[in-house]
Amino acid sequence: MLHDCHGCVAVIQFGCRFVFLGVFLIGLLVSASYSAALTSFLAVKIHKPPFRNMKEMLYDTNYNIVTVAGTNYVEIFSVRGA
């Protein structure tokens, strides 16, 4: 047996508004997160260094080492016995 009450329809509509608002806010959050991740991925260029360690740098002759005169780096990168 169904009872006709005056507030039942208002309560159902009020609940539907909360559900709609919740789904809308979750969708907005997912969309903003995806947009931010995509923008940051496309904005950053990933550089691959030509060598990974000092040994590879020593044997790779495609690059010249530039140092500031009078610093300790001149001694480190100088060829011994030359």
Biotite code that builds the C-alpha atoms (Angstrom):
import biotite.structure as struc

atoms = struc.array([
    struc.Atom([0.000, 0.000, 0.000], chain_id="A", res_id=1, res_name="MET", atom_name="CA", element="C"),
    struc.Atom([1.448, 3.302, -1.101], chain_id="A", res_id=2, res_name="LEU", atom_name="CA", element="C"),
    struc.Atom([1.081, 6.415, 0.973], chain_id="A", res_id=3, res_name="HIS", atom_name="CA", element="C"),
    struc.Atom([0.995, 9.789, -0.662], chain_id="A", res_id=4, res_name="ASP", atom_name="CA", element="C"),
    struc.Atom([3.256, 12.130, 1.228], chain_id="A", res_id=5, res_name="CYS", atom_name="CA", element="C"),
    struc.Atom([4.003, 15.713, 0.344], chain_id="A", res_id=6, res_name="HIS", atom_name="CA", element="C"),
    struc.Atom([7.754, 15.645, 1.080], chain_id="A", res_id=7, res_name="GLY", atom_name="CA", element="C"),
    struc.Atom([8.680, 12.371, -0.657], chain_id="A", res_id=8, res_name="CYS", atom_name="CA", element="C"),
    struc.Atom([9.166, 13.865, -4.096], chain_id="A", res_id=9, res_name="VAL", atom_name="CA", element="C"),
    struc.Atom([11.169, 16.776, -2.680], chain_id="A", res_id=10, res_name="ALA", atom_name="CA", element="C"),
    struc.Atom([13.478, 14.396, -0.784], chain_id="A", res_id=11, res_name="VAL", atom_name="CA", element="C"),
    struc.Atom([14.101, 12.287, -3.907], chain_id="A", res_id=12, res_name="ILE", atom_name="CA", element="C"),
    struc.Atom([14.843, 15.388, -5.980], chain_id="A", res_id=13, res_name="GLN", atom_name="CA", element="C"),
    struc.Atom([17.174, 16.707, -3.265], chain_id="A", res_id=14, res_name="PHE", atom_name="CA", element="C"),
    struc.Atom([19.042, 13.365, -3.200], chain_id="A", res_id=15, res_name="GLY", atom_name="CA", element="C"),
    struc.Atom([19.343, 13.341, -6.984], chain_id="A", res_id=16, res_name="CYS", atom_name="CA", element="C"),
    struc.Atom([20.887, 16.788, -6.863], chain_id="A", res_id=17, res_name="ARG", atom_name="CA", element="C"),
    struc.Atom([23.556, 15.546, -4.454], chain_id="A", res_id=18, res_name="PHE", atom_name="CA", element="C"),
    struc.Atom([24.311, 12.542, -6.650], chain_id="A", res_id=19, res_name="VAL", atom_name="CA", element="C"),
    struc.Atom([24.490, 14.728, -9.759], chain_id="A", res_id=20, res_name="PHE", atom_name="CA", element="C"),
    struc.Atom([26.730, 17.272, -7.995], chain_id="A", res_id=21, res_name="LEU", atom_name="CA", element="C"),
    struc.Atom([29.033, 14.508, -6.739], chain_id="A", res_id=22, res_name="GLY", atom_name="CA", element="C"),
    struc.Atom([29.376, 12.905, -10.174], chain_id="A", res_id=23, res_name="VAL", atom_name="CA", element="C"),
    struc.Atom([29.924, 16.319, -11.744], chain_id="A", res_id=24, res_name="PHE", atom_name="CA", element="C"),
    struc.Atom([32.691, 17.235, -9.271], chain_id="A", res_id=25, res_name="LEU", atom_name="CA", element="C"),
    struc.Atom([34.436, 13.875, -9.693], chain_id="A", res_id=26, res_name="ILE", atom_name="CA", element="C"),
    struc.Atom([34.299, 14.263, -13.476], chain_id="A", res_id=27, res_name="GLY", atom_name="CA", element="C"),
    struc.Atom([35.671, 17.796, -13.196], chain_id="A", res_id=28, res_name="LEU", atom_name="CA", element="C"),
    struc.Atom([38.510, 16.563, -10.985], chain_id="A", res_id=29, res_name="LEU", atom_name="CA", element="C"),
    struc.Atom([39.409, 13.726, -13.379], chain_id="A", res_id=30, res_name="VAL", atom_name="CA", element="C"),
    struc.Atom([39.307, 16.071, -16.358], chain_id="A", res_id=31, res_name="SER", atom_name="CA", element="C"),
    struc.Atom([41.516, 18.684, -14.661], chain_id="A", res_id=32, res_name="ALA", atom_name="CA", element="C"),
    struc.Atom([44.003, 16.028, -13.536], chain_id="A", res_id=33, res_name="SER", atom_name="CA", element="C"),
    struc.Atom([44.250, 14.545, -17.024], chain_id="A", res_id=34, res_name="TYR", atom_name="CA", element="C"),
    struc.Atom([44.671, 17.972, -18.582], chain_id="A", res_id=35, res_name="SER", atom_name="CA", element="C"),
    struc.Atom([47.439, 18.903, -16.133], chain_id="A", res_id=36, res_name="ALA", atom_name="CA", element="C"),
    struc.Atom([49.277, 15.608, -16.657], chain_id="A", res_id=37, res_name="ALA", atom_name="CA", element="C"),
    struc.Atom([49.061, 15.885, -20.446], chain_id="A", res_id=38, res_name="LEU", atom_name="CA", element="C"),
    struc.Atom([50.245, 19.503, -20.424], chain_id="A", res_id=39, res_name="THR", atom_name="CA", element="C"),
    struc.Atom([53.229, 18.735, -18.196], chain_id="A", res_id=40, res_name="SER", atom_name="CA", element="C"),
    struc.Atom([54.141, 15.681, -20.297], chain_id="A", res_id=41, res_name="PHE", atom_name="CA", element="C"),
    struc.Atom([54.099, 17.685, -23.532], chain_id="A", res_id=42, res_name="LEU", atom_name="CA", element="C"),
    struc.Atom([55.873, 20.723, -22.047], chain_id="A", res_id=43, res_name="ALA", atom_name="CA", element="C"),
    struc.Atom([58.989, 18.956, -20.731], chain_id="A", res_id=44, res_name="VAL", atom_name="CA", element="C"),
    struc.Atom([61.679, 17.816, -23.126], chain_id="A", res_id=45, res_name="LYS", atom_name="CA", element="C"),
    struc.Atom([63.579, 14.745, -21.979], chain_id="A", res_id=46, res_name="ILE", atom_name="CA", element="C"),
    struc.Atom([67.301, 15.027, -22.594], chain_id="A", res_id=47, res_name="HIS", atom_name="CA", element="C"),
    struc.Atom([69.422, 11.945, -23.144], chain_id="A", res_id=48, res_name="LYS", atom_name="CA", element="C"),
    struc.Atom([73.033, 12.598, -22.126], chain_id="A", res_id=49, res_name="PRO", atom_name="CA", element="C"),
    struc.Atom([75.669, 11.542, -24.672], chain_id="A", res_id=50, res_name="PRO", atom_name="CA", element="C"),
    struc.Atom([77.504, 9.454, -22.052], chain_id="A", res_id=51, res_name="PHE", atom_name="CA", element="C"),
    struc.Atom([76.638, 7.997, -18.662], chain_id="A", res_id=52, res_name="ARG", atom_name="CA", element="C"),
    struc.Atom([79.976, 7.876, -16.860], chain_id="A", res_id=53, res_name="ASN", atom_name="CA", element="C"),
    struc.Atom([83.563, 9.123, -17.041], chain_id="A", res_id=54, res_name="MET", atom_name="CA", element="C"),
    struc.Atom([84.805, 6.020, -18.877], chain_id="A", res_id=55, res_name="LYS", atom_name="CA", element="C"),
    struc.Atom([82.336, 6.527, -21.735], chain_id="A", res_id=56, res_name="GLU", atom_name="CA", element="C"),
    struc.Atom([83.276, 10.203, -21.853], chain_id="A", res_id=57, res_name="MET", atom_name="CA", element="C"),
    struc.Atom([86.969, 9.289, -22.118], chain_id="A", res_id=58, res_name="LEU", atom_name="CA", element="C"),
    struc.Atom([86.469, 6.949, -25.085], chain_id="A", res_id=59, res_name="TYR", atom_name="CA", element="C"),
    struc.Atom([83.907, 9.060, -26.952], chain_id="A", res_id=60, res_name="ASP", atom_name="CA", element="C"),
    struc.Atom([85.902, 11.423, -29.174], chain_id="A", res_id=61, res_name="THR", atom_name="CA", element="C"),
    struc.Atom([82.926, 13.290, -30.648], chain_id="A", res_id=62, res_name="ASN", atom_name="CA", element="C"),
    struc.Atom([82.952, 15.860, -27.846], chain_id="A", res_id=63, res_name="TYR", atom_name="CA", element="C"),
    struc.Atom([85.463, 18.437, -26.641], chain_id="A", res_id=64, res_name="ASN", atom_name="CA", element="C"),
    struc.Atom([85.799, 19.220, -22.945], chain_id="A", res_id=65, res_name="ILE", atom_name="CA", element="C"),
    struc.Atom([85.748, 22.908, -22.061], chain_id="A", res_id=66, res_name="VAL", atom_name="CA", element="C"),
    struc.Atom([87.033, 23.994, -18.640], chain_id="A", res_id=67, res_name="THR", atom_name="CA", element="C"),
    struc.Atom([87.721, 27.276, -16.928], chain_id="A", res_id=68, res_name="VAL", atom_name="CA", element="C"),
    struc.Atom([91.437, 28.106, -16.785], chain_id="A", res_id=69, res_name="ALA", atom_name="CA", element="C"),
    struc.Atom([92.980, 27.948, -13.342], chain_id="A", res_id=70, res_name="GLY", atom_name="CA", element="C"),
    struc.Atom([90.470, 25.500, -11.876], chain_id="A", res_id=71, res_name="THR", atom_name="CA", element="C"),
    struc.Atom([90.970, 21.968, -10.666], chain_id="A", res_id=72, res_name="ASN", atom_name="CA", element="C"),
    struc.Atom([89.015, 20.623, -13.661], chain_id="A", res_id=73, res_name="TYR", atom_name="CA", element="C"),
    struc.Atom([91.922, 21.437, -15.989], chain_id="A", res_id=74, res_name="VAL", atom_name="CA", element="C"),
    struc.Atom([94.056, 18.925, -14.088], chain_id="A", res_id=75, res_name="GLU", atom_name="CA", element="C"),
    struc.Atom([91.304, 16.312, -13.904], chain_id="A", res_id=76, res_name="ILE", atom_name="CA", element="C"),
    struc.Atom([90.566, 16.315, -17.626], chain_id="A", res_id=77, res_name="PHE", atom_name="CA", element="C"),
    struc.Atom([94.120, 16.786, -18.908], chain_id="A", res_id=78, res_name="SER", atom_name="CA", element="C"),
    struc.Atom([95.768, 13.901, -20.731], chain_id="A", res_id=79, res_name="VAL", atom_name="CA", element="C"),
    struc.Atom([98.580, 12.455, -18.636], chain_id="A", res_id=80, res_name="ARG", atom_name="CA", element="C"),
    struc.Atom([101.952, 12.341, -20.348], chain_id="A", res_id=81, res_name="GLY", atom_name="CA", element="C"),
    struc.Atom([101.066, 14.788, -23.119], chain_id="A", res_id=82, res_name="ALA", atom_name="CA", element="C"),
])
